[in-house]
Every structure is written in structure tokens, then in C-alpha cells.
Amino acid sequence: MDKYHHSQRLLDELEVVLRQHCHWQLTPPDPQALASTEPFAIDTLDCHQWLQWIFIPKFGQLIALRLPLPERFEISPYVEEAMKEQAGVEAILAITHQLDLLFKQH
């Protein structure tokens, strides 16, 4: 499986897990919240909102358009800290760790 397909599969799994643990919202956040320039939109969004409204769509667009994927990234430390008290964090981290590992490889 190439990196594009593998990434899309993990994004799909991440969406399922967010939905299963009631972290998926039907109404998008305010446009100003989505326009944050801070890493992870930490000043305007909760972690699950950032995953749903910024990370998954933007990463999905790279995949759909076959644009260059990031060389390296790591989101699990942020997810672990930001969601440490929330339901389903272990299941969410299982997927983000796989994404992190996929993008540590060359």
C-alpha cells in the first residue's frame, strides 16, 4: 500500500474513532476559530475540533490531489496532552501514532 492510500485509510479510521467517542461535531466552529495561525489552532479549537475541521480535511485534500505529503510530522504528543482526560484517547492515539510512524519513515 502506498503512502497516499495508507494515509487515507488512517484518516478514515480516525474519523470513525472520533465519531465513536462523541468527538465529532455536526456544526463547524466559527470561521475565525478555523483561521487561527497558532499550531494546532490551540488558541481557538479543542484538539478533536482541530483533528476534524483542519487536520483531516487538509491532509485529505493533499491525498486526493496527490500533492506532496509532509516529510515528517508528529501529532501524537499534542493529542496525548490535549485529550488526556477525554473518552477514547487511547483509540485516537493508536491511529495518530500510526500516522506519526508513517511520516517518520523515508
C-alpha positions, 0 to 999 in steps of 0.5 A: 500500500502506498503512502497516499492510500495508507494515509487515507485509510488512517484518516478514515479510521480516525474519523470513525474513532472520533465519531465513536467517542462523541468527538465529532461535531455536526456544526463547524466552529466559527470561521475565525476559530478555523483561521487561527495561525497558532499550531494546532489552532490551540488558541481557538479549537479543542484538539478533536475540533482541530483533528476534524475541521483542519487536520483531516480535511487538509491532509485529505485534500493533499491525498486526493490531489496527490500533492506532496505529503509532509516529510515528517510530522508528529501529532501524537504528543499534542493529542496525548496532552490535549485529550488526556482526560477525554473518552477514547484517547487511547483509540485516537492515539493508536491511529495518530501514532500510526500516522506519526510512524508513517511520516517518520519513515523515508 
